[in-house]
Amino acid sequence: MNARLALLNAVPPGLPESDVFRLALQHAAGELCALGGLVHLCGPTSALCLATTVGLPPDIPRSWEVIDQDSRLAPARALRRRGAVWMPLPPAGPAPEAGEAAETPWSGAGTGLAVLPVSPEDRIMGTLTVLTGGRGEPAPHEWDFLRAVVAWTEERLVQAPKPTAPEPAEPDDARRRQSVPDLRIGWWDWNLQTGELIWDAAVMEYYGTKPGAYAGKIQDWMQVVHPDDLAPTLAEAQRAIREHSVYAAMYRVRRPDGTYAWSRARGKPTYDDRGVPLRMVGVRWESGESPSTRDALSRALRHMSDGFLTVDADWRVTFANLEAERTLGCSEQNLFGRVLWDLPAARQIPDLEHRCRRADAEETPASFDVHMPDTGRRYQLRLVPGPVGRAVYLTDVTEKRRMQEERQVAARAASERAAQITELTAALAKATTSADVVDAVAWRVLPLFAAAGLLVQVTEGDRLHNVGAVGYPHDYLGDIDGRLRGPGEPAWDTITSGTPLFLSSADEYTAYAPERARLGTRTGMRSWAFLPLTASGRTFGVCVVAFDRPRRFTEEERTLLTTIRALVAQALERARLYDAEHTRSRELQRSLLPRDLPELPACTAAACYLPARQGMDVGGDWYDVIPLSSGRVALVVGDVMGHGLPEAATMGRLRTAVHTLADLEQPPDEIMGHLNDIVGGMGEDSYVTCLYALYDSTTQVCSVARAGHPPPALMYPDGTVHFPEPTPDPPLGAAKPPFQTVELTVPDGTLLVLYTDGLIESANREADEGMSELARLLRTAHEEGVDADLEAVCDALTAGLLSGEHQAADDAAILVARLHALGHDRMASWPLPEDPKAAGQARRHVREQLSAWGLDDLTPTTELLASELVGNVVRHAKGPVRLRLLHDAGLICEVFDGSLTMPRIRHAAETDEGGRGLQLITELSQRWGARYTPRGKCIWTEQPLLGPNGRPGRPPQAQDLLFLNAEDFAADLDALSHENHE
């Protein structure tokens, strides 16, 4: 909106008419850079009377004081057209003849008259004329401005106060007698055709007009009438002429001493035979009484800035002032006698009648707010009870309520900001990792400022590396991560200077960093706050708060952001130290876990390890798959109580100990006993849970021992899930051997799932619930065919058990193994006698079985190994003796006996005739060993099925060994040292 129009619209209603005209002329002339302006009012008959001038010397408009409405003058033409008139002014010409009005009040090249009619409430009242400068006719937008000024003038004229004549009190006889001698009465004669005005001496004396200065024109009278009373008095004269009635008016006139006094006039117009008005003759007298208190009160109420109504006992309107008329959209005549809530504007106010009656019933002043839907304004309606009715005040409180709401909103915003800063401080205090810090800032700072993006970067040499971001695309983050330091880059400049940098728009960014502008603005961000991160006197990074629209940062916002960046810097510095230590701990922990699980015929396995949620230190969970002899495999899972580097180190020690004990091929209960001793020796605060499962693919028996650990889950090939429930032993370090071992016969293809308690337990879930959910997930995986992929099974279990509210507060390790049985067609076993013939029978069994398996190339070596082992047993051990061959990934030859004495290699001297049997076995086999059995022991050898060239073969020395003298070979067996424990 035009600034002048805005200023005019700020003028409150009720301004006197003279002030309305003066303001309108001043702003119209000012906007058009005009010389001045005039306002004419319609007088009696066809006269236009000059009412107000602005910017013009008194002599210039004198010829236009009275204008005939039928003349060619610009104001008369505008009045007849009821529209705008432009009249360029010619150069100065001859003066008009006496009695004629000049066509222009001023002559000059380039000047002109811009005239618009003034018609409040569609009633022609007069004209507004602007005498322009040398710029010629107003431009279209200037005409629009003039029309807007006229519209404002018309609106304010309707709201202007009307002169109120005082109602004299009825005087007593003394006052009446006293007032007669003081009453000065004069007569006047007004020629309605020529505008000539004749005053008698009494009138001229009262007005203080000297005969020599009296021009005898209506302008003489207009000059002494109060400006506020001129228009309504002329209007009253027009009414009397139009209606052929008596003219009666009361108005204020200026006295010679400059004061104003009330004057009364009364006259009667005369007409010719055709009804054309000719003259108006009347009298004037001074009102000897000042307006009464009642009149003053009435005038004050009529023109007060608040709406004011009075209603009777039936709630019918008996009085309404101008502001009430404007608010309710009805004139005073349309309001009188109508019930308050039946008015069109009042009907839009919900429940108005009930609220008014309830307030009236209390018989005390009451107030409440009402909303006018059509205007959107809010008013305070105040009811004041009286003896015969009620007074109703309507105060426009729209702006007041808006300011109150704004203050409330500002107060709430300040309170919310304070609360959010408090929450941010608490969240940053709890933040452990850099990611926690970024999340805390994103969740609490971005909503606080309605920001769209957050980027946190730290320096590493001359490069900036991303710590975390929200609201930025991944490709952009990839482009800026590790970017070298460049000149004129906002982030680096902020870090170098250590002071915040605020860029309010993309244009500011481009002006600041032209070379970086395209990269910085391609994300859709349009304003930025670059905040340096400084801790311990060192600036190590930058926090960028970005907005998707241009934004001017207030001083309060800048101060708040500066405060926030200090909190973020301290928290991030602390988190970075934790991140570094945490990373080292994770790397140590992962280095202690198996890199890859072995591929074994007895089982295929997959595993995963999930550290605890962010903010927790490293834990001591581990898993392992250990291949053993003769198609057996050990599966282990354990959990060291607590988190930290000591727990991770303990886990590494125990994993090594389990490997060592498993290689000795001890049974599960003895291994658990040794582990219990190890943990017990670490201190009273060390507790470990562990589950050790030994699976024999030849017997399909799985032996399980556990110490304080959750039971394994077995899913059979038909999808049935079973949790074996042996009596659990206490955790390692608190248990007392012996440990209980449970032997389970499992079908081929059974799925064995080992896990730590972090998988099934959480703050919101008990272990039993977690095990039930684990069983359900396994059945679902079987039904959907997912169990064929063991990695997919691990993913399904972690996704189902460690998501949402059940995110683990502890580490979780999962080991999933599918157990495979060694087929009967790949096993062969024979009992042997306890005599020297046993070696020969063993060789014969070997030849026949290897021929049946198609392993003829391994026959010589295997015969020699079997002969050596059986001969040694026959000579130094005791029965029963049994030979077994296993066709697995390799060829395994086993000899069982009833002795508990284990063989050991010894170094024979060159002169010794025996003692070289085990050395021979070492050379002929890939590996060999011995293990205890329930009835004695078993000595076994293993040979690869494929030679170094990928074809079936034997060790290179085997060909020579085949031609050894049998007696010498038998003598070598004497070197085996046995002790008989019969």
FILUMVEX-590645 format. One record per residue (C-alpha): z, y, x. Coordinates in steps of 0.001 Angstrom, whole numbers, padded with zeros to 6 digits, always signed. Example, Ala and Ser with C-alpha at 12.3 -4.5 7.8 and 13.67 -1.06 7.14 Angstrom:
+007800-004500+012300 +007140-001060+013670 
This chain:
+000000+000000+000000 -000712+003608+001099 +002384+005113+002738 +002266+008201+000503 +002029+006070-002629 +004917+003962-001392 +006935+007120-000917 +006085+008360-004413 +006967+005003-005958 +010358+005218-004276 +011155+008335-006370 +013607+007300-009127 +012681+007883-012766 +014005+010951-014594 +012559+013564-012221 +011895+016932-013954 +008261+017670-014779 +008004+020579-012370 +009119+018343-009516 +006668+015647-010623 +003755+018123-010513 +004847+019569-007191 +005209+016158-005480 +001868+014970-006851 +000040+018083-005579 +001714+017988-002181 +000761+014373-001473 -002730+014704-002953 -003475+017728-000779 -001892+016103+002260 -003853+012852+001938 -007217+014678+001575 -006376+017318+004210 -007016+019815+001398 -006283+023550+001232 -004084+023301-001836 -003907+022233-005453 -003289+023349-009025 -001974+021826-012242 -003078+023183-015617 -001419+022295-018895 -003033+022316-022296 -001824+025405-024186 -002281+026364-027794 -005830+026128-029187 -008350+025594-026410 -006495+027149-023528 -005594+025515-020204 -002597+027323-018696 -001799+027294-014994 +001569+025584-014505 +001984+024847-010792 +000228+025592-007505 +000742+024207-004004 -000562+025661-000770 -002425+028614-002352 -001567+032305-002033 -000631+033926-005384 -003809+036021-005600 -006260+033115-005299 -005435+031180-008510 -004804+034306-010560 -008284+034217-012148 -007575+030644-013282 -004206+031265-014969 -005812+030663-018371 -008987+028599-018719 -010957+028001-021851 -011307+024283-022440 -014930+024826-023495 -015886+026674-020294 -017949+025426-017358 -014983+025468-015017 -014125+022213-013289 -010741+021613-015002 -012311+022169-018444 -015148+019757-017622 -012719+017104-016402 -010700+017528-019596 -013749+017105-021805 -015090+014133-019844 -011672+012562-019493 -012755+011606-016006 -013129+012838-012435 -015182+015920-011642 -016400+017089-008234 -017605+020663-007899 -018782+021902-004485 -017967+025569-003954 -020779+027979-003122 -020480+030746-000532 -018671+033874-001651 -020514+035704-004434 -019962+038705-006708 -016635+039069-008483 -016523+038037-012174 -016616+040647-014847 -013438+041818-016424 -012020+039310-018851 -013956+036396-017410 -012477+033668-015322 -014149+033051-011972 -015975+029757-011642 -013938+028956-008548 -010584+030212-007324 -011978+030264-003804 -015404+030377-002224 -016304+028837+001100 -018992+026650+002574 -018070+022946+002590 -015154+023280+000213 -014983+021953-003303 -012850+021057-006272 -011777+017491-007059 -010360+017396-010593 -008760+014560-012630 -007290+014746-016149 -003591+013959-016695 -003029+011884-019840 +000453+010398-020222 +000623+007849-023049 -003093+008505-023762 -002269+012127-024661 -004317+014790-022878 -001737+016979-021205 -003660+018843-018529 -005526+018515-015250 -004798+018118-011541 -007127+019999-009197 -007386+019705-005396 -009163+022409-003359 -010626+020387-000488 -011312+021575+003022 -014611+021465+004849 -015094+017668+004592 -016968+017784+001311 -016575+015362-001583 -013727+012854-001291 -014676+009355-000154 -014302+006450-002639 -010932+005432-001206 -009755+009059-001500 -010784+009150-005175 -008811+005909-005608 -005808+007588-004026 -006117+010616-006362 -006302+008317-009398 -003207+006485-008177 -001363+009799-007792 -002397+010836-011325 -001230+007445-012658 +002133+007972-010954 +002313+011481-012420 +001622+010177-015922 +004288+007501-015581 +006909+009958-014333 +006051+012527-017004 +006880+009967-019694 +010231+009365-017983 +010949+013053-017340 +013920+014560-019217 +013137+016756-022170 +014935+020085-022590 +017798+019685-024991 +018791+022684-026957 +022535+023144-027336 +023988+022590-030727 +026251+025547-031298 +029600+024816-032726 +030350+026356-036086 +031978+029695-035179 +034891+031114-037089 +034684+034518-038718 +036086+036344-035734 +033567+034820-033392 +030741+035408-035869 +031658+039065-036156 +031951+039342-032391 +028611+037670-031729 +026421+039846-033963 +026578+043076-031950 +025793+041140-028727 +022719+039392-030123 +019544+040959-028633 +016403+040188-030636 +012843+041077-029655 +009432+040309-031072 +006228+039076-029500 +002551+038744-030459 +000303+036167-028836 -003500+036353-029237 -004536+032731-029279 -008177+033590-028728 -007829+035857-025641 -004440+034831-024293 -003122+038376-024535 +000616+038630-025084 +002489+041680-026408 +006270+042078-025878 +008452+044720-027304 +010896+046682-025195 +013819+044339-025954 +011920+041334-024661 +010701+043162-021572 +014230+044372-020875 +015687+040891-021307 +013074+039371-018981 +013475+042232-016519 +009750+043060-016626 +008702+046573-015723 +005880+048069-017795 +003789+048772-014715 +003964+045122-013622 +003242+043729-017085 -000335+042367-017384 -000058+041471-021042 -001102+037852-020515 +000514+034565-021449 +001031+034080-017687 +003730+036756-017779 +005764+034547-020075 +004965+031331-018157 +006289+032890-014949 +009789+033427-016373 +010148+030048-018138 +012039+027355-016261 +009419+024937-014744 +011097+021930-016371 +010876+023501-019828 +007301+024861-019619 +005368+021730-020576 +007512+020725-023581 +007557+024333-024852 +003743+024572-024695 +003570+021191-026386 +005764+022488-029191 +003405+025486-029630 +000413+023123-029797 +002193+021061-032438 +002935+024084-034568 -000692+025287-034376 -002063+021834-035101 +000284+021146-038003 +000253+024708-039397 +004008+024709-039124 +006746+026876-037681 +007066+027123-033935 +010691+026786-032872 +011767+026215-029309 +014719+026617-027009 +014129+026968-023303 +015565+028500-020212 +014251+031801-018805 +014831+033425-015467 +016967+036568-015586 +016449+039536-013261 +019408+038352-011144 +017667+035000-010569 +019865+032971-012897 +018641+031084-015942 +019843+031567-019506 +019013+029822-022727 +016597+031622-025014 +015385+030779-028503 +011959+031588-029940 +010578+031198-033406 +007092+032084-034646 +004315+031299-037063 +000585+030948-036260 -002083+032689-038366 -005582+031430-039101 -008939+032796-040322 -010766+031567-043400 -012164+028631-041512 -008728+027534-040244 -009274+028734-036689 -005943+029881-035179 -005956+033559-034340 -002484+034727-033450 +001097+033616-033260 +003747+036185-034010 +007447+035599-033649 +010832+036650-032433 +012953+035789-029426 +016670+036021-029087 +019248+035059-026584 +021359+032008-027289 +024862+033291-027022 +026355+029827-026515 +026109+027506-023530 +025332+023834-024170 +028318+021992-025431 +030063+019151-023646 +028472+016781-026095 +025012+018050-025167 +025756+017708-021486 +026994+014175-022010 +023990+013342-024175 +021618+014683-021551 +023443+012800-018796 +023299+009547-020753 +019691+010081-021693 +018576+010519-018106 +021068+008369-016233 +019581+005896-013760 +021082+002875-015514 +019922+001632-018861 +022345+002631-021633 +022441+001575-025272 +024945+001784-028072 +025101-000787-030836 +027040-000809-034070 +029286-003541-035431 +026206-005558-036422 +024764-005254-032906 +022002-002898-034097 +020806-000336-031559 +021922+003224-032384 +021054+004932-029118 +018915+004128-026061 +018233+006227-023001 +014977+006443-021049 +015862+003713-018567 +016782+001339-021406 +013431+002082-023054 +011640+001271-019822 +013659-001869-019188 +013243-003256-022702 +009616-002128-023014 +010153-000210-026286 +010370+003433-027234 +013544+004874-028691 +012003+004878-032206 +011173+001153-031911 +014647+000303-030666 +016710+002058-033350 +018095-000260-036004 +017047-003500-034328 +019488-006233-033364 +019912-006375-029607 +018897-009996-029039 +015972-009756-031476 +014152-007350-029158 +011040-008945-027527 +012374-008485-023991 +015871-009706-024939 +014490-012890-026547 +013412-014009-023056 +017018-014018-021853 +018516-017466-022450 +021676-017645-024578 +022048-013845-024739 +023623-013755-028205 +026239-016359-027348 +027163-014619-024120 +027423-011214-025793 +029563-012480-028658 +031828-014396-026319 +032322-011293-024148 +032924-009143-027257 +035494-011589-028599 +037712-010889-025601 +037822-007174-026624 +037817-006116-023007 +034938-004830-020886 +032892-007761-019606 +029760-008147-017533 +027266-010839-016559 +023844-011008-014938 +020644-011511-016918 +017152-012219-015650 +014012-010684-017139 +011317-013353-016791 +008403-011013-017444 +009301-008570-014667 +011310-010863-012428 +014063-008239-012248 +017759-009036-012436 +020172-006818-014382 +023907-006650-014743 +024694-006363-018437 +028075-004681-019062 +029650-004576-022509 +032295-001940-023288 +033889-002268-026766 +034485+000870-028858 +036032+001722-032190 +032823+001453-034224 +030502-000352-031875 +029813-001241-028307 +028225+000428-025304 +025776-001672-023324 +024920-000812-019729 +021913-002357-017983 +022056-001882-014237 +019144-003067-012129 +020838-005193-009477 +017700-006927-008214 +017859-005386-004765 +021630-005585-004659 +021593-009279-005509 +018734-009841-003085 +020699-008178-000326 +023777-010163-001297 +021751-013361-001219 +020226-012353+002096 +023688-011675+003487 +024878-014998+002114 +021843-016741+003553 +022403-014987+006868 +026081-015943+006787 +025215-019536+005911 +022573-019567+008628 +025066-018226+011155 +027616-020802+010028 +025014-023546+010174 +023922-022383+013609 +027506-022434+014798 +027997-025896+013315 +024751-027128+014839 +025698-025686+018215 +029018-027481+017902 +027195-030686+016951 +024758-030174+019827 +027643-029694+022245 +029317-032864+020975 +026039-034816+021079 +025273-033636+024601 +028792-034598+025663 +028136-038121+024379 +024599-038308+025786 +024460-040798+028623 +020793-040965+029563 +018067-038346+029838 +016488-039788+026700 +019792-039231+024866 +019763-035585+025937 +016182-035063+024743 +016958-036736+021409 +020065-034593+020907 +018090-031403+021560 +015186-032520+019353 +017393-033409+016390 +019552-030286+016528 +017607-027469+018188 +014161-027905+016636 +015392-027701+013006 +017668-024792+013925 +014663-022651+014895 +012008-024389+012738 +010260-025355+015978 +007434-027893+016158 +007661-029231+019701 +010034-029895+022586 +009156-030668+026195 +011644-031262+029009 +010367-031463+032596 +012099-031717+035979 +010848-030887+039439 +010112-033471+042097 +008793-031641+045101 +005815-029562+043994 +005275-031552+040827 +006720-031415+037332 +007500-034729+035707 +008162-035322+032014 +011648-036361+031014 +010984-036447+027277 +008968-034743+024570 +008736-034427+020788 +005783-033104+018816 +003216-033337+021609 +000228-035759+021696 +000350-038556+024264 -002874-037584+025987 -001536-034077+026632 +001711-035447+028041 -000285-037712+030329 -002313-034760+031593 +000700-032599+032471 +002966-035334+033866 +003093-035056+037634 +000893-031971+037631 +000884-030032+040910 +002398-026585+041048 -000153-023855+040331 -000185-020066+040366 +000585-018196+037173 +001949-021243+035363 +004681-020332+032826 +006817-023413+033486 +006855-022936+037260 +007383-019176+036973 +010398-019834+034752 +011850-022298+037276 +011183-019961+040207 +012688-016900+038564 +015519-018717+036796 +015058-016503+033717 +013707-017458+030278 +010127-016586+029361 +009128-015953+025736 +005446-015956+024692 +005032-014943+021054 +001382-015869+020504 -001597-017666+021981 -002983-014290+023050 +000156-013604+025046 -000130-017058+026655 -003767-016395+027544 -002945-012989+028975 -000081-014442+031016 -001841-017543+032319 -005632-017330+031791 -006322-020441+033873 -003754-022534+031986 -004394-021142+028513 -006773-023868+027385 -004382-026639+028421 -001350-024899+026932 -002873-024071+023552 -004831-027245+022872 -001761-028875+021317 -001822-026495+018354 +001277-024626+019508 +001151-020849+019062 +004396-019529+020564 +006728-020769+023269 +010179-020323+024735 +010337-021467+028389 +014006-022020+029291 +015000-022759+032912 +017467-025591+033439 +020047-024562+036020 +023110-026556+037063 +025347-026266+040110 +023440-023151+041139 +020101-024989+041301 +017195-024743+038863 +015754-028219+038583 +013589-028151+035456 +012417-026396+032320 +012955-026914+028599 +010047-025715+026436 +010658-025051+022730 +007281-024576+021018 +006214-023345+017578 +003034-024026+015614 +002747-020387+014515 +003107-017012+016221 +006740-015948+016366 +008558-012865+017532 +011868-013872+019035 +014762-011686+017953 +017458-010692+020392 +019867-013027+018622 +017451-015952+018953 +016900-015242+022626 +020627-015145+023268 +021131-018368+021341 +018343-020172+023198 +019730-018980+026511 +023131-020401+025558 +021582-023690+024494 +019631-024106+027722 +022882-023907+029740 +024349-026755+027673 +021165-028789+028030 +021018-028239+031783 +024567-029493+032359 +024027-032544+030158 +020650-033369+031712 +021976-033092+035260 +024746-035535+034397 +022310-037853+032606 +019909-037899+035562 +022696-039132+037828 +023464-041848+035326 +019764-042743+034993 +019461-043197+038754 +022489-045477+038901 +021444-047298+035767 +017966-047923+037139 +019376-049391+040334 +021688-051597+038288 +018832-052795+036081 +016681-053578+039083 +019525-055544+040622 +020121-057425+037410 +016464-058280+036914 +016189-059409+040516 +018980-061891+039832 +017146-063387+036842 +014239-065856+037198 +010925-064125+037741 +008981-067031+036217 +010080-070193+034511 +008829-073451+036056 +006108-075431+034277 +007519-078912+033720 +006291-081990+031863 +009767-082410+030350 +009684-079018+028634 +007766-075820+028156 +009964-072734+028025 +009935-068991+027358 +012744-066514+027762 +013541-062860+027336 +016356-060592+028314 +017232-057465+026315 +019646-054996+027865 +022154-053265+025662 +021137-050076+023875 +020849-046900+025879 +024104-045568+027117 +025521-049007+028042 +025779-050210+031615 +024152-053390+032919 +025566-056685+031730 +025962-060163+033114 +023763-062309+030836 +021524-064862+032505 +019379-067897+031815 +017704-070552+033948 +015510-073644+033839 +016225-076037+036741 +013906-079037+037343 +015736-082233+038353 +014651-085709+039341 +013066-088418+037219 +011760-086258+034345 +015066-084481+033813 +015608-080743+033442 +018681-078495+033189 +018667-075498+030823 +021404-072916+031329 +022480-069695+029652 +025600-067649+030438 +027333-064342+029886 +029722-062554+032199 +032139-060496+030120 +031783-056735+030596 +029163-054351+031942 +028607-052914+035376 +027554-053779+038875 +030527-056153+039481 +029530-058170+036408 +025894-058276+037533 +026974-059454+040992 +029181-062139+039432 +026228-063289+037364 +024148-063669+040551 +026843-065713+042260 +027250-068022+039282 +023509-068540+038899 +023299-069577+042551 +026274-071889+042104 +024676-073533+039038 +021487-074137+041015 +023420-075738+043845 +025503-077944+041575 +022461-078942+039517 +020579-079973+042663 +023461-082349+043391 +022565-083915+040030 +026096-083875+038755 +026732-084373+035026 +027232-081287+032815 +031015-081630+032457 +031550-081796+036239 +029279-078804+036788 +031276-076810+034227 +034483-077843+036005 +033209-076534+039353 +032074-073270+037700 +035503-072899+036103 +037086-073149+039550 +034712-070528+040925 +035378-068083+038112 +039114-068710+038245 +039109-067764+041919 +037513-064382+041154 +040606-062911+039495 +042462-062818+036209 +040057-060355+034609 +036953-062497+035082 +035753-064447+032066 +032417-066112+031646 +030851-068064+028799 +028272-070674+029701 +026191-073446+028139 +024659-076177+030294 +022151-078589+028694 +020717-081587+030575 +017603-083146+029032 +016260-086568+030130 +012665-086999+029013 +012816-090763+029635 +015652-091318+027186 +015141-088205+024983 +018852-087505+025296 +020130-083951+025654 +023669-083624+027028 +025351-080307+026242 +028543-078804+027649 +029686-075296+026802 +032589-073042+027684 +033309-070351+025087 +029606-070008+024342 +027753-070091+020989 +026191-073495+020225 +022480-074079+020794 +020011-074204+017935 +017846-077287+017590 +014743-077087+015431 +013256-080528+014874 +009528-081073+014431 +009928-081041+010618 +011394-077516+010719 +015006-078533+010206 +017429-076360+012162 +020704-077822+013428 +023619-076312+015338 +025648-079018+017103 +029314-078195+016727 +031359-079805+019486 +034858-078503+019934 +034275-075358+022019 +036071-075135+025327 +037599-071791+026406 +035550-069479+028625 +035236-070225+032301 +038203-068855+034151 +040551-069656+031271 +039612-073300+030552 +041248-076438+031842 +038971-079390+032681 +037722-081835+031643 +034979-080256+029558 +033591-081984+026520 +029981-083162+026628 +027910-083833+023539 +024894-086127+023804 +022096-085548+021317 +019045-087702+020819 +016136-085347+020111 +012628-086223+018934 +009603-085266+020979 +008616-081656+020309 +012097-080477+019348 +012735-076742+019929 +015941-075988+021831 +017142-072356+021569 +019878-071122+023881 +021198-067548+023536 +024111-065252+024293 +026392-063693+021702 +024612-060329+021944 +021784-061839+019890 +023849-062845+016872 +026847-060484+016893 +026975-056761+016218 +029384-054205+014798 +027998-054928+011326 +027519-058690+011567 +029723-061662+012349 +028578-064521+014549 +028276-066942+011607 +025992-064519+009780 +023924-064083+012894 +023539-067850+013344 +022444-068208+009711 +019867-065467+010232 +018729-067171+013448 +018173-070426+011563 +016220-068610+008860 +013974-066930+011415 +013275-070256+013126 +012348-071896+009837 +010085-068968+008987 +008401-069228+012363 +007799-072944+011749 +006393-072350+008267 +004056-069652+009552 +002990-071710+012547 +004395-069171+014995 +006606-071747+016726 +003601-073066+018643 +003793-069904+020773 +007224-069748+022398 +006766-066113+023466 +006064-065247+019833 +009244-067090+018822 +011256-064924+021241 +009668-061789+019818 +010370-062872+016244 +014028-063585+017015 +014642-060278+018780 +012793-058294+016119 +014707-059975+013319 +018159-059952+014871 +018236-056814+017021 +016638-054178+014815 +018056-051279+012819 +021801-051288+012305 +022180-054525+014274 +020852-053092+017522 +022851-054861+020173 +025740-053108+021839 +025728-056015+024309 +023018-057596+026395 +021138-060486+024861 +019451-063399+026617 +017270-065961+024839 +015854-069218+026244 +013493-071205+024010 +012355-074632+025245 +010166-077247+023624 +011332-080682+024782 +008753-083335+025592 +009400-087074+025875 +007853-089260+028593 +005802-091914+026821 +006716-095577+027109 +003268-096294+028523 +004157-094089+031479 +007370-095938+032306 +007830-099402+033772 +011107-101114+034721 +011991-104528+036186 +015255-106245+037047 +015339-107719+040569 +017428-110543+042026 +020044-109898+044670 +018271-111829+047452 +015633-111079+050093 +012857-112139+047731 +013522-109024+045700 +011454-106865+048076 +008403-109060+047586 +008784-109007+043829 +009099-105241+043948 +005841-104927+045881 +004072-107178+043396 +005336-105166+040419 +004171-101966+042116 +000677-103306+042773 +000223-104518+039240 +001580-101386+037534 -000265-098870+039718 -003470-100797+039139 -002854-100546+035394 -002279-096778+035725 -005352-096312+037882 -003299-095210+040889 -004546-097827+043378 -004744-095258+046158 -000967-094838+045986 -000286-098572+046044 +000223-099124+049824 +002608-096199+050183 +004506-097049+047033 +004804-100725+048081 +006280-099647+051380 +008720-097231+049700 +009812-099826+047124 +010176-102525+049771 +012306-100237+051952 +014546-099186+049068 +014986-102682+047593 +015560-104255+050974 +018220-101717+051745 +019972-102377+048431 +019852-106150+048845 +021283-105917+052308 +023928-103199+051921 +024683-102677+048201 +025403-104814+045182 +023776-105580+041896 +022544-105417+039367 +019329-104199+040971 +016509-102607+038989 +013166-101049+039883 +011576-098317+037733 +008268-096482+038070 +007597-093204+036206 +004081-091780+035830 +004929-088141+035300 +003629-085066+037082 +004111-087197+040160 +004720-090859+040797 +008437-091572+040835 +009867-094776+042237 +013521-095483+041422 +015828-098287+042567 +019133-098713+040739 +022141-100639+042043 +025805-100981+041231 +027141-099312+044351 +028586-095800+044484 +027862-095342+048192 +025266-092652+048829 +022715-093035+051646 +022439-090445+054352 +019987-089853+057157 +021161-090361+060702 +019373-089664+063970 +018682-092982+065737 +018456-093124+069541 +015292-094308+071210 +016949-097586+072115 +018282-098241+068583 +016467-100991+066732 +017369-099639+063264 +018449-096454+061455 +014974-095085+060779 +014494-096216+057163 +015327-092907+055470 +013233-091059+058022 +010338-093282+057014 +010997-092527+053309 +011057-088807+054067 +007674-089022+055732 +006060-091121+053003 +007329-089162+049924 +007105-085577+048764 +010832-085575+048123 +013572-088101+047631 +017234-088210+046630 +020061-090134+045053 +022224-089615+042008 +025132-091318+040355 +024635-093287+037186 +027197-094653+034719 +026943-098054+036481 +026360-097038+040087 +023669-094940+041621 +019916-094457+041748 +017785-093755+044827 +014446-092192+043990 +011291-090993+045646 +008505-088781+044304 +004876-088682+045420 +002181-086262+044304 -000626-087735+042250 -003190-085532+044017 -003651-085108+047733 -004301-081838+049541 -008036-082082+048726 -007347-082431+044992 -008035-086207+045017 -005531-089056+044767 -004243-089719+048248 -001330-090542+050461 +000332-089030+053488 -001855-089171+056608 +000532-091563+058395 +000485-094102+055590 -002610-095900+056922 -000877-096651+060206 +002364-097596+058546 +000617-100265+056515 +000082-102333+059636 +003675-102353+060829 +005208-105735+061530 +007134-106798+058491 +010051-108069+060538 +010254-104812+062428 +010082-102887+059125 +012887-105039+057727 +014909-104384+060828 +014579-100663+060298 +016388-101016+057042 +019442-101978+059074 +019696-098328+060000 +020794-097399+056513 +024522-096953+056517 +026275-098272+053447 +029844-098706+052572 +030783-101369+050089 +033195-100077+047390 +033440-103269+045497 
